[in-house]
Amino acid sequence: MWEYLQPVRIIFGNGTINRLAEEIAKMNGSNGLLITSESFEKRGFVEHIKQISNGRINLSYCHVSANPTVIECDKCADILRQNHCDFVLAMGGGSVMDCAKAAATFCLTDNHSTDYLGTGKTIPESHLPLIAVPTTSGTGSEVTCVSVLSDHERGIKSPMNSSGFYPTVAIIDPELTYTVPPHITACTGFDVLCHAIEAYWNIHHQPICDDLAIHAVRLALENIVQAYDNPLDKQARENMAEASVTAGLAFNMPKTTSAHACSYPLTNQLGIAHGEACAMTITHFIRFNADNGCDRIENLAGMLGYHDAHGMADAIDTMREHTGMMLNLKSFNLTDEQLEALIQGSKHPNLLNNPIPVPEEFLRTMYTKLR
C-alpha cells in the first residue's frame, strides 16, 4: 500500500518571479510579510519585491540565519500577529522557507516554537497562505511539509512535519540562482543529490517518488559541476532548479535517511553547512548499503550508467573533490568526546529509514575514518 499527496501549486520557469503580484491577488492577499535573509536586503532586492507586489507587501524580516532558530521563527510569528498579516512570502534558501513555514503556522496560536520543536506536541494544520520562492537549488523546501529549526539553548536541530507547513504556491525561477556563489551552489547541489538518493532507497519508497528521484539524481549528477564551474550557464542552472524541486517532491513522502541523519550533528556541533554535511557521508552509505544487500542502490547505479554502486560512489567523491567540498573532519581535531557526540547524535529517527539497519559499529568506523 502507498499514497501520494502534493498540494503545492508549482510555477516553474525563467522570469516567473514577475508573476508575484498576480499570485498574491489569487490568494486575496493584501498585507504580507516578506521573510528573507540579510543578503537580499543589502542587495536592494527587498525593495524590489515590495515594488512588484503592487503594494501588498510592506513589511519584511531579513534576519534569518543559515540554520534558522526558534528565536527567529518566533520573531516572525510575532510580526505576523501584531500586524494582522494575511499572507507570507518566503524568499531565499531552505533556511528562510523553514523559518517562514513554521512562523506562518505558529502565528495563529499563542505558542512558541519551543512548544513544538522536539516535544512531540501536535502541530496545528491551520496556517497563513504562503508563497515560497527559492533562490538556491537545494532543499526543495518549497514543496515539502518539513521545517527544520535549531534551539541552541537545548542544543538541538531537528525537523518538524505538518501538513500545515505546505506552501500554497511555489514560484521557481532559475534566474534567481545565477548570483549564488560557487561553494553554496555545490553545497545545495549535493543536498539535492542526497534527497533524491535517500528517497529512492528509503524503506518507505513508492513508485511516484521513485520516478521523481531517478530524474532528480540524473539531473544533479550531470549538472552540479557545470553549475559550479559556470555560474551563468543558463541550462545548468535551470536543470539544477528542476532537480531541486523534483527531489523535494521525491523525498517529501518517504523522508530522508542516513546521510541526513548524520548531517544534523555535523551541522549542529561543528557548524558544517547542511549540504556539505550530507555530502560528507552519502558515499559511505552508498557503499554500506550496496555491500549489505541493498539491490535498489545497485539498480539505481545501473540505470544511471555506472558499473555498480561503488562506481557511482567513486564518481560522487570525484565531484565532491572538484567542487571543494570538505572531504573529512581532520581540520576540527576532534576529541574523543566530540567523536562520541557525533556518533550518538547520528542516531536520529531518519536513520531508521535506511534500507539496511545501521549499527553503531558502522557509525563509529565511519566517523573514525573521517576523523
VENLINCOR-V982286 format. One record per backbone hydrogen bond with DSSP energy under -1.0 kcal/mol. CO is the residue of the C=O (numbers start at 1). NH is the residue of the N-H. If there is no record, write none. Layout:
((CO:NH) (CO:NH))
This chain:
((9:170) (11:172) (13:16) (15:18) (16:19) (17:20) (19:23) (20:24) (21:25) (22:26) (23:27) (24:29) (25:28) (31:86) (32:59) (33:89) (34:61) (35:91) (36:64) (37:41) (38:42) (39:43) (40:45) (40:46) (41:44) (44:48) (45:49) (46:50) (47:51) (48:52) (50:55) (51:54) (56:32) (59:34) (61:36) (68:150) (69:73) (70:74) (71:75) (72:76) (73:77) (74:78) (75:79) (76:80) (77:81) (78:82) (79:83) (80:85) (81:84) (87:33) (88:131) (89:35) (90:133) (92:135) (93:97) (94:98) (95:99) (96:100) (97:101) (98:102) (99:103) (100:104) (102:106) (103:107) (104:128) (105:108) (106:109) (112:115) (113:116) (113:117) (116:119) (129:88) (130:168) (130:169) (131:90) (132:171) (133:92) (140:143) (145:162) (147:160) (149:158) (150:70) (151:155) (151:156) (156:151) (158:149) (160:147) (162:165) (168:9) (169:132) (170:11) (172:13) (173:176) (174:177) (175:178) (177:180) (181:185) (182:186) (183:187) (184:188) (185:189) (186:190) (187:191) (188:192) (189:193) (190:194) (191:195) (192:196) (193:197) (194:198) (195:199) (196:200) (197:201) (202:205) (206:210) (207:211) (208:212) (209:213) (210:214) (211:215) (212:216) (213:217) (214:218) (215:219) (216:220) (217:221) (218:222) (219:223) (220:224) (223:227) (224:228) (225:229) (226:230) (230:233) (233:237) (234:238) (235:239) (236:240) (237:241) (238:242) (239:243) (240:244) (241:245) (242:246) (243:247) (244:248) (245:249) (246:250) (247:251) (248:252) (251:255) (257:261) (258:262) (259:263) (260:264) (262:266) (263:267) (264:268) (265:269) (266:272) (267:271) (273:277) (274:278) (275:279) (276:280) (278:282) (281:285) (282:286) (283:287) (284:288) (285:289) (286:290) (287:291) (289:294) (290:293) (293:295) (294:298) (295:299) (296:300) (297:301) (298:302) (299:303) (300:304) (301:306) (302:305) (308:312) (309:313) (310:314) (311:315) (312:316) (313:317) (314:318) (315:319) (316:320) (317:321) (318:322) (319:323) (320:325) (321:324) (329:332) (330:333) (335:339) (336:340) (337:341) (338:342) (339:343) (340:344) (341:345) (342:346) (344:347) (346:348) (348:351) (349:352) (350:353) (351:354) (353:203) (359:363) (360:364) (361:365) (362:366) (363:367) (364:368) (365:369) (366:370) (367:371) (370:329))
